[in-house]
């Protein structure tokens, strides 16, 4: 296959964001402000969903970033009001022994969207450029081969008609530490502190170098990386959803006005005593 566009973007420098005055961070959003903005964006995501279903569009959204950067929260905010039949999340477990013998990207390709689907990767083929490389799950040669080939694989994906969006969530050292410490005694979050997470936390600069190399190799004209600073989770969620909507040429699709039909009447029906095993009303 002939590849035409080999020009790369200049990779963005990862610097912490400043506030509106250029010096201090913007004031945190109140819950009321956040929920009002999110409600509007949810309505737009529903419009996007209807457009994707109507047109058969194919959308793939990749989320990568440091541990504790808030990828899960962003994905949860996207999914809150849409159909899981259209928006599907792919979060693959470690490869099986069989998958380890396959071409690395093979197990990811099978999850790419068909017509009328939006696929969200909660981590992706970029594991090879990140955790695999840093933790020694692949050789340096394998990592380098991946970085050399991935732009062309993604070009093929885009040329097949997929809208491919790639997001990197960046969190500061201080905020990552705060979030990691908050998980230690919280029974709702303890599952987020695996031995791998702890080792990743210790290797901050190894991951920084791996991230930089990944950007250098794969920040292309056809599949650029977009960086979101996520120390402020609420702003990061709103900014990412707003941005991804701006990158997709969706529009309102024609649909009939909904009117509830008349409900049938049956004066002869007698309600059965079917609730023999009720859920205890403890609350």
PyMOL commands that set and color helices and strands:
alter all, ss='L'
color gray80, all
select helices_A, chain A and resi 31-55+71-79+97-100+106-109+125-128+131-135+140-159+173-184+190-192+195-202+204-218+233-246
alter helices_A, ss='H'
color red, helices_A
select strands_A, chain A and resi 58-65+87-90+117-122+162-170+225-229
alter strands_A, ss='S'
color yellow, strands_A
deselect
rebuild
show_as cartoon
